[in-house]
Amino acid sequence: MKKKMLTLMISLSLVAVTAGCGTKANEAKDGAQAAVKTKDTITIAWYPNESGADMKTSRDEIGKVVAAATGKKVEQKTTTDYTIAIEAIASGSADLVYMGAQGYVEANAKNKKVVPLVVQSGESGTLDDAVYNSWLNVRKGDGDGYKVGSIYSIENIAGKKFSFVSNSSTSGFKIPSGRILTFFSKKDKYKNLTVDDLILGGKDKFFSDVLFGGTHQGSAVNLLTGKADVAAFCDTCVANYIELSSGTANTPGAVYKVKQGAAEPFNTLIGKEFEVISVTPVLNQPFVINTGTISAEDTKKLKDAFTSEAVTNNPLIFLPKDSKDTGMFKQKSGKEKFLPVDDAFFNPIRTLYN
């Protein structure tokens, strides 16, 4: 699985790593987990993308799984900033977080007792295709300005108004900034380009203006309202609000529109369309635990619960393919489920920029 995933990342010119980089960094520390004092309450923190009112049913159902598995009370904490959730799991003020791979890497660097619990599988039901997609997007009608000949390219994004999500976002910052650096650093004009050069906009900067949407939804809104010319956001985080208008899903040239009945912040943008100019696969987001605050016994109970058939078949967690409801996870092939994952799975994200 690691070789397949690394090959995928390498083929996109994001990072040159080898399958041998995957050592289990946290194995030596797992023994200390057994001494953790049993807690009466387990706190779940959520990224801003999953903190909206439209995700409440998913949050509550996952909370019920945690409560039933451990016999503990569950406290839910929604957030307005990636950093809040990252700091919460690293400090131990939260015990469980659903977070992007980059956020996990940051939290694990702060506290090695923060480890992944499970990750959503791919459509195959395995980790081999456990990816979602990082998009670069422009408003419909602007796509021809981002082509070299007939092929979509990021060649012309320099000098534009650009929207990222958060500098702790995997698909909304880490992956697109890595893609941009890899592409442009091959050109003499940008051979010394660094990630810091992508953060601040201005007359003499790489981008004329740089915005951070705070969420993937917010970055999309920056694009659709004209604040940004190009915006990074991921497919899964906006899937509940959009529908394919033309083209092939998850390929450059696909056009999506905000669908009827879309919840905030898209409720005033019904019918607005955008065009995808770049697609990059990204490792799926894990549920992450702090083994300094959750005992080994409860960790096992949680892993068993999340990977159980009861959760896999729960339509309030994995929405059926034809469901019109809003949720975090949706069945596409019918094989999707949560699978155990170790720290080494996320090494491709660690090695970006290195």
CORKABEL-V940046 format. One line per field, one symbol per residue. ss: DSSP state (H for helix, E for strand, C for the rest). psi: psi as a letter, one per 40 degrees, with the letter a starting at -180 (. if undefined). burial: b if it has 9 or more other ideal C-beta (glycine too) atoms within 8 Angstrom, else e. A space follows every 10 residues. Layout:
# CORKABEL-V940046
ss=???
psi=???
burial=???
This chain:
# CORKABEL-V940046
ss=CHHHHHHHHH HCCCCCCCHH HCCCCCHHHH HHHHHCCCCC EEEEEECHHH CCHHHHHHHH HHHHHHHHHH CCEEEEEECC CHHHHHHHHH HCCCCEEEEC HHHHHHHHHH CCCEEEEEEE CCCCCCCCCC EEEEEEEEEC CCHHHHEECC EECCHHHCCC EEEECCCCCH HHHHHHHHHH HHHHCCCHHH CCCCHHHHCC CCCCCCCCEE EECCCHHHHH HHHHCCCCCE EEEEHHHHCC CEEEEECCCC CCCCEEEECC CCCCCCCCCC CCEEEEEEEE EEECCEEEEE CCCCCHHHHH HHHHHHCCHH HHCCCCCEEC CCCCCCCCEE CCCCCCCEEE CCHHHHHHHH CCCC
psi=dddddddddd defdigiiee egigdedeed deddehhhid hhhhiiidde eideeddddd ddddddddde eiihhhhiie hddddddddd eeeidhihii dddddddddd heehiiciih iadeeiedfg iahhihiiih eeddefihbe hiiedeehei hihacieehc eedddddddd ddddeehddf dehiddeedh iideididih ihediddddd ddddeedidi ihiiddeede eiihdiahif ihehhiihih ehiieedefh eiiihhehhh iihihihiih eeehiddddd ddddddeidd ddeheedghi deieihidih hdeeeiihii iidddedddd eie.
burial=ebeebbebbb ebebbebeee bbeeebeebb ebbeebeebe ebbbbbbbbb bbeebebbbb bbbbbbbebb ebebebbbbe bbebbbbbbb ebebbbbbbb bbbbbbbbeb bebbbbbbbb bbbbbbbbbb bbbbbbbbbb ebbeebbeee ebbbeebbeb bbbbbbebbb bbbbbbbbbb bbbbbeeeeb eebeeebbee beeebbbbbb bbbbbbbbbb bbbbeeebbb bbbbbebbee bbebbebeee bebbbbbbbe ebbeebeebb eebbbbbbbb bbbbbbbbbb bbebbbebbe bbbbbbbeee bbebeebbbe eebeeebebb beeeebbbbe bbbbbbbbbe bbee
